[in-house]
């Protein structure tokens, strides 16, 4: 199955609330720094928020708030997973997923792409389907490379 990428790495919605942004265009590491890349994706309607001040002192090792821009594959959407599921298994699978994802509202946020499943969550869900006896169509509806703000 071909993976469908509908989101981009520079989607500002993925930036955690309160994350300090950098706008220092003179920084030699700006193209590799997660804080600078997040700042460059700032939507026009945002006009204030946490930022790294221009007087940040650079050391021999660089900026002390440097964040490595590392992309990771995230996923969302459950339609493909449930395409071949027998009706006798569907309810149990959805219930287990809702419990794992901390409730019905979160389940739908992950289904609709408002939240993205990390690698660990993807593996847990795929393993759930495998334990139930499913081996095919074990893919999510959408995948995207997004920056990992937990790194």
Secondary structure, DSSP 4 states (H G I P E B T S, - for coil): -PPP--S-TT-GGGSPTTPPB---TT-TTGGGBHHHHHHHT--TT-----B--TTPPPBTTB-TT--B--EEEEEE--HHHHTT--HHHHHHHHHHHHHHTTSHHHHHHHHHTSS-B-HHHHHHHHHHHHHTT--SS---SEEEEEE-TT-
